Amino acid sequence: MDGNGRWASARHLPRLFGHRAGVQAARAVIEAASQLGISTLTLYAFSSDNWRRPPAEVSAIMLLFREFLGSEIARCRETGVRLSIIGRRDRLDSNLVSQIIQAEHDTAAGSTLHLRIAVDYSGREAIASGHLGPDVDLLIRSGGEHRLSDFLLWESAYAELYFTPCLWPDFARTDLEAALRDFYRRDRRYGAVGPTHAVAHGERWLR
């Protein structure tokens, strides 16, 4: 979810406007992922390195996160979305932690999509502490950067990487579909020799 600040700056707006637009993009991508048959979606909302940003911006991001939890949980339950928050919690506000725990509890029965949101997350710390998640099939990096930025390092050992110049607030369903089409065209051998000719079932949604 990269490019919120640059998106706002290009429009001569405060960075907070970019973060709010990024939340809207996240809502659209979550809905599309559920409809396209994706079983697990992990969004990188706030890295452990993001604490270095100006305190006012950090506070605004955390407020947006609380607003998202407050407004989206009912919809998650209705659409079968299970929510998990990954990353450290000891540096988050205690009220926010309580809200996270409640949101995870309220959506635990969801089976359509497992939505994982990374907050105060570091891939290196996750490896060191043994807090690892499922293997990643496709890692999409928005914003024109070509690096992993400490995201799901262990889980992405055999992930297909897809980089797009699209800034996150502009990332839409069509961009997700383009990434999936590219993914389905790739030959995933996992160290073996020769083509596997395996096509993921989700390709039928993109025809």
C-alpha positions as CSV (number, residue, x, y, z in Angstrom):
1,M,0.0,0.0,0.0
2,D,2.7,2.5,-1.1
3,G,2.4,5.9,-2.5
4,N,-0.3,7.7,-0.4
5,G,1.9,10.6,0.5
6,R,3.2,11.1,-3.1
7,W,-0.4,10.9,-4.4
8,A,-1.4,13.7,-2.1
9,S,1.7,15.8,-2.8
10,A,1.1,15.6,-6.5
11,R,-2.3,17.1,-5.9
12,H,-0.9,19.8,-3.5
13,L,-2.8,18.2,-0.7
14,P,-1.7,17.3,2.9
15,R,-0.4,13.8,3.2
16,L,-3.4,12.8,5.3
17,F,-5.6,13.2,2.2
18,G,-3.5,10.5,0.6
19,H,-3.9,8.2,3.5
20,R,-7.6,8.6,3.5
21,A,-7.7,7.9,-0.2
22,G,-5.5,4.9,0.5
23,V,-8.2,3.5,2.8
24,Q,-10.8,3.9,0.1
25,A,-8.5,1.9,-2.3
26,A,-8.1,-0.8,0.4
27,R,-11.9,-1.2,0.6
28,A,-12.1,-1.6,-3.1
29,V,-9.3,-4.1,-3.3
30,I,-10.7,-6.2,-0.4
31,E,-14.1,-6.4,-2.1
32,A,-12.5,-7.4,-5.4
33,A,-10.2,-10.0,-3.8
34,S,-13.3,-11.6,-2.2
35,Q,-15.1,-11.7,-5.6
36,L,-12.1,-13.0,-7.5
37,G,-11.7,-16.1,-5.4
38,I,-8.5,-15.0,-3.4
39,S,-8.4,-16.8,-0.2
40,T,-5.9,-14.7,1.7
41,L,-5.0,-11.0,1.3
42,T,-2.4,-9.3,3.4
43,L,-2.1,-5.5,3.3
44,Y,1.0,-3.7,4.6
45,A,-0.6,-0.7,6.4
46,F,2.2,0.4,8.8
47,S,5.7,-0.9,9.1
48,S,7.9,-0.8,12.2
49,D,10.0,1.7,10.4
50,N,7.1,4.1,9.9
51,W,7.3,5.2,13.5
52,R,10.1,7.4,12.2
53,R,7.6,9.6,10.4
54,P,6.4,12.9,12.0
55,P,4.3,12.2,15.1
56,A,1.3,14.1,13.6
57,E,1.3,11.8,10.6
58,V,1.6,8.7,12.7
59,S,-1.3,9.8,14.9
60,A,-3.4,10.4,11.8
61,I,-2.7,7.0,10.4
62,M,-3.6,5.3,13.7
63,L,-6.8,7.3,13.8
64,L,-7.7,6.2,10.3
65,F,-7.0,2.6,11.3
66,R,-9.4,2.9,14.2
67,E,-12.0,4.5,12.0
68,F,-11.6,1.6,9.5
69,L,-12.1,-1.0,12.3
70,G,-15.1,0.8,13.5
71,S,-16.8,1.2,10.2
72,E,-15.9,-2.1,8.4
73,I,-16.3,-4.9,10.9
74,A,-20.1,-5.2,10.3
75,R,-19.5,-5.4,6.6
76,C,-16.7,-8.0,7.1
77,R,-19.1,-10.2,9.0
78,E,-21.8,-9.8,6.4
79,T,-19.4,-10.8,3.5
80,G,-17.6,-13.6,5.3
81,V,-14.3,-11.7,5.7
82,R,-12.1,-12.9,8.6
83,L,-9.8,-10.1,9.9
84,S,-6.4,-10.7,11.5
85,I,-3.9,-8.0,12.5
86,I,-0.2,-9.0,12.3
87,G,2.7,-7.2,13.8
88,R,3.6,-5.9,17.2
89,R,0.9,-4.7,19.6
90,D,3.0,-3.5,22.6
91,R,3.6,-0.1,21.0
92,L,0.0,0.5,20.0
93,D,-2.5,2.4,22.1
94,S,-4.3,0.1,24.6
95,N,-7.7,1.2,23.3
96,L,-6.6,0.3,19.7
97,V,-5.4,-3.1,20.9
98,S,-8.7,-3.7,22.5
99,Q,-10.5,-2.7,19.3
100,I,-8.3,-5.1,17.3
101,I,-9.0,-8.0,19.6
102,Q,-12.7,-7.3,19.4
103,A,-12.6,-7.1,15.6
104,E,-10.7,-10.3,15.3
105,H,-13.2,-12.0,17.6
106,D,-16.2,-10.7,15.7
107,T,-15.0,-11.8,12.3
108,A,-13.4,-15.2,13.4
109,A,-16.1,-17.2,11.6
110,G,-15.5,-15.6,8.2
111,S,-14.5,-18.1,5.4
112,T,-14.8,-16.1,2.2
113,L,-11.5,-14.2,2.6
114,H,-8.9,-14.0,5.3
115,L,-7.9,-10.4,5.4
116,R,-4.5,-9.8,7.2
117,I,-3.5,-6.2,7.9
118,A,0.1,-5.6,8.9
119,V,0.5,-2.9,11.6
120,D,3.8,-2.1,13.3
121,Y,5.1,-5.1,11.2
122,S,8.7,-6.1,10.4
123,G,9.5,-9.2,8.4
124,R,12.8,-9.6,10.2
125,E,11.2,-9.4,13.6
126,A,8.6,-11.9,12.6
127,I,11.3,-14.4,11.6
128,A,13.3,-13.8,14.8
129,S,10.2,-14.3,16.9
130,G,8.7,-17.2,14.9
131,H,5.5,-15.3,14.1
132,L,5.2,-16.6,10.5
133,G,2.2,-16.8,8.3
134,P,1.1,-18.7,5.2
135,D,3.3,-18.8,2.1
136,V,2.8,-15.9,-0.3
137,D,1.9,-16.8,-3.9
138,L,1.9,-13.2,-5.3
139,L,3.4,-10.1,-3.8
140,I,2.2,-6.8,-5.4
141,R,4.2,-3.6,-4.7
142,S,2.5,-0.4,-5.7
143,G,4.1,3.0,-6.0
144,G,6.9,2.3,-8.4
145,E,9.4,0.9,-5.8
146,H,11.2,-2.4,-6.5
147,R,11.9,-3.8,-3.1
148,L,10.2,-5.8,-0.4
149,S,10.7,-3.3,2.4
150,D,10.8,-5.9,5.2
151,F,7.4,-7.4,4.3
152,L,6.7,-11.1,4.6
153,L,10.3,-12.0,3.9
154,W,10.1,-15.6,5.0
155,E,6.7,-16.2,3.5
156,S,7.7,-14.8,0.1
157,A,10.5,-17.3,-0.5
158,Y,8.8,-18.5,-3.7
159,A,6.4,-15.6,-4.2
160,E,5.9,-14.2,-7.6
161,L,6.8,-10.5,-7.5
162,Y,4.7,-7.8,-9.3
163,F,5.7,-4.2,-9.4
164,T,3.5,-1.4,-10.6
165,P,4.1,2.4,-10.8
166,C,0.5,2.9,-9.8
167,L,0.3,4.8,-6.5
168,W,-1.9,3.0,-3.9
169,P,-4.8,5.5,-3.9
170,D,-5.2,4.9,-7.6
171,F,-5.0,1.1,-7.3
172,A,-8.3,-0.4,-8.4
173,R,-9.9,-3.7,-9.2
174,T,-8.6,-3.5,-12.8
175,D,-5.0,-3.2,-11.4
176,L,-5.5,-6.3,-9.2
177,E,-6.9,-8.2,-12.2
178,A,-3.9,-7.2,-14.3
179,A,-1.5,-8.5,-11.6
180,L,-3.5,-11.8,-11.4
181,R,-3.4,-12.2,-15.2
182,D,0.4,-11.8,-15.1
183,F,0.6,-14.2,-12.2
184,Y,-1.4,-16.9,-14.0
185,R,0.9,-16.7,-17.0
186,R,4.0,-17.5,-15.0
187,D,5.6,-21.0,-14.7
188,R,6.1,-21.8,-11.0
189,R,8.6,-24.6,-10.7
190,Y,9.6,-24.3,-7.0
191,G,13.2,-25.4,-7.9
192,A,12.1,-28.3,-10.1
193,V,13.0,-28.6,-13.8
194,G,10.6,-28.1,-16.7
195,P,7.2,-26.5,-16.9
196,T,4.5,-27.4,-14.4
197,H,1.6,-26.2,-16.6
198,A,-0.3,-25.6,-13.4
199,V,-3.0,-22.9,-13.6
200,A,-4.6,-21.6,-10.5
201,H,-8.4,-22.0,-10.3
202,G,-8.9,-18.3,-9.9
203,E,-8.0,-17.6,-13.5
204,R,-11.5,-18.3,-14.6
205,W,-12.7,-15.1,-12.9
206,L,-10.5,-13.1,-15.2
207,R,-11.6,-14.4,-18.6
